[in-house]
Amino acid sequence: MKTSLMVVCTLLALLLAEEQVKVEAVTCSPAQLSSCVSAITSSTPPSKLCCSKIKEQKPCLCQYLKNPNLQKLINTPNARKVASTCGTPFPKC
């Protein structure tokens, strides 16, 4: 009984180790969001590339919002709609 419990615990530990999420540092680059410009400036739906870039750049969005040049583009109703459509909540900074 103790042997089977040890085997189960070992297997569980191995499974959990495989499920660990690798955290990679994001390089903040507003140019990465260039695929979203048409969706933000018009009523065009965001592309899959746009959505993946928004998700990738999510940790940087507050930094972008603090930049007066980027804020004009990012802090708009359309940008909020694009973020929502992509399943990325707009940040509260």
C-alpha positions as a Markdown table, in Angstrom:
| # | Residue | x | y | z |
|---|---|---|---|---|
| 1 | Met | 0.0 | 0.0 | 0.0 |
| 2 | Lys | 2.8 | 2.4 | 0.9 |
| 3 | Thr | 4.6 | 1.6 | -2.4 |
| 4 | Ser | 1.6 | 2.3 | -4.5 |
| 5 | Leu | 1.0 | 5.6 | -2.7 |
| 6 | Met | 4.6 | 6.6 | -3.3 |
| 7 | Val | 4.2 | 5.8 | -7.0 |
| 8 | Val | 1.1 | 7.9 | -7.2 |
| 9 | Cys | 2.7 | 10.8 | -5.5 |
| 10 | Thr | 5.8 | 10.6 | -7.7 |
| 11 | Leu | 3.6 | 10.5 | -10.8 |
| 12 | Leu | 1.6 | 13.4 | -9.6 |
| 13 | Ala | 4.8 | 15.4 | -8.9 |
| 14 | Leu | 6.0 | 14.7 | -12.4 |
| 15 | Leu | 2.8 | 15.7 | -14.0 |
| 16 | Leu | 2.7 | 19.0 | -12.0 |
| 17 | Ala | 6.3 | 19.7 | -13.0 |
| 18 | Glu | 5.4 | 19.3 | -16.6 |
| 19 | Glu | 2.5 | 21.7 | -16.2 |
| 20 | Gln | 4.6 | 24.6 | -14.8 |
| 21 | Val | 4.3 | 27.6 | -17.0 |
| 22 | Lys | 7.5 | 29.1 | -18.2 |
| 23 | Val | 7.5 | 32.8 | -17.7 |
| 24 | Glu | 9.3 | 34.7 | -20.3 |
| 25 | Ala | 10.2 | 38.4 | -20.2 |
| 26 | Val | 8.2 | 40.5 | -22.6 |
| 27 | Thr | 10.1 | 43.1 | -24.6 |
| 28 | Cys | 7.8 | 46.1 | -24.7 |
| 29 | Ser | 7.7 | 47.4 | -28.2 |
| 30 | Pro | 4.7 | 49.4 | -29.4 |
| 31 | Ala | 5.6 | 48.5 | -33.0 |
| 32 | Gln | 4.5 | 45.0 | -32.1 |
| 33 | Leu | 0.9 | 46.3 | -32.1 |
| 34 | Ser | 1.1 | 47.6 | -35.7 |
| 35 | Ser | -1.1 | 44.8 | -36.8 |
| 36 | Cys | -3.9 | 46.3 | -34.7 |
| 37 | Val | -3.8 | 49.8 | -36.1 |
| 38 | Ser | -6.5 | 49.2 | -38.7 |
| 39 | Ala | -8.8 | 47.6 | -36.2 |
| 40 | Ile | -8.2 | 50.5 | -33.7 |
| 41 | Thr | -8.7 | 53.3 | -36.2 |
| 42 | Ser | -11.7 | 51.8 | -38.0 |
| 43 | Ser | -14.4 | 49.3 | -37.5 |
| 44 | Thr | -12.4 | 46.5 | -38.9 |
| 45 | Pro | -12.4 | 43.4 | -36.7 |
| 46 | Pro | -9.0 | 42.6 | -35.2 |
| 47 | Ser | -6.9 | 39.9 | -36.9 |
| 48 | Lys | -5.6 | 36.8 | -35.1 |
| 49 | Leu | -2.2 | 38.3 | -35.3 |
| 50 | Cys | -3.4 | 41.5 | -33.7 |
| 51 | Cys | -5.0 | 39.6 | -30.9 |
| 52 | Ser | -1.9 | 37.5 | -30.2 |
| 53 | Lys | 0.2 | 40.7 | -30.1 |
| 54 | Ile | -2.2 | 42.4 | -27.7 |
| 55 | Lys | -2.0 | 39.3 | -25.4 |
| 56 | Glu | 1.8 | 39.3 | -25.7 |
| 57 | Gln | 2.1 | 43.0 | -25.0 |
| 58 | Lys | -0.5 | 43.1 | -22.2 |
| 59 | Pro | 2.2 | 43.7 | -19.5 |
| 60 | Cys | 3.3 | 46.7 | -21.4 |
| 61 | Leu | -0.1 | 48.4 | -22.0 |
| 62 | Cys | 0.1 | 50.6 | -18.9 |
| 63 | Gln | 3.5 | 51.8 | -20.0 |
| 64 | Tyr | 2.1 | 52.7 | -23.4 |
| 65 | Leu | -0.8 | 54.5 | -21.8 |
| 66 | Lys | 1.6 | 56.7 | -19.9 |
| 67 | Asn | 3.3 | 57.8 | -23.2 |
| 68 | Pro | 1.4 | 60.9 | -24.5 |
| 69 | Asn | 2.1 | 59.9 | -28.2 |
| 70 | Leu | 0.7 | 56.4 | -27.8 |
| 71 | Gln | -2.1 | 57.3 | -25.4 |
| 72 | Lys | -3.9 | 59.0 | -28.2 |
| 73 | Leu | -4.2 | 55.7 | -30.1 |
| 74 | Ile | -4.5 | 53.3 | -27.2 |
| 75 | Asn | -6.9 | 55.1 | -24.9 |
| 76 | Thr | -9.8 | 55.1 | -27.3 |
| 77 | Pro | -13.2 | 53.3 | -27.4 |
| 78 | Asn | -12.1 | 51.4 | -30.5 |
| 79 | Ala | -8.9 | 50.2 | -28.7 |
| 80 | Arg | -11.0 | 49.0 | -25.8 |
| 81 | Lys | -13.3 | 47.2 | -28.2 |
| 82 | Val | -10.4 | 45.5 | -29.9 |
| 83 | Ala | -8.9 | 44.4 | -26.6 |
| 84 | Ser | -12.3 | 43.1 | -25.5 |
| 85 | Thr | -12.8 | 41.3 | -28.8 |
| 86 | Cys | -9.4 | 39.7 | -28.4 |
| 87 | Gly | -10.3 | 38.6 | -24.8 |
| 88 | Thr | -7.7 | 40.8 | -23.2 |
| 89 | Pro | -9.2 | 43.1 | -20.5 |
| 90 | Phe | -8.2 | 46.7 | -20.9 |
| 91 | Pro | -5.7 | 47.5 | -18.0 |
| 92 | Lys | -6.6 | 49.7 | -15.1 |
| 93 | Cys | -3.4 | 51.7 | -14.5 |
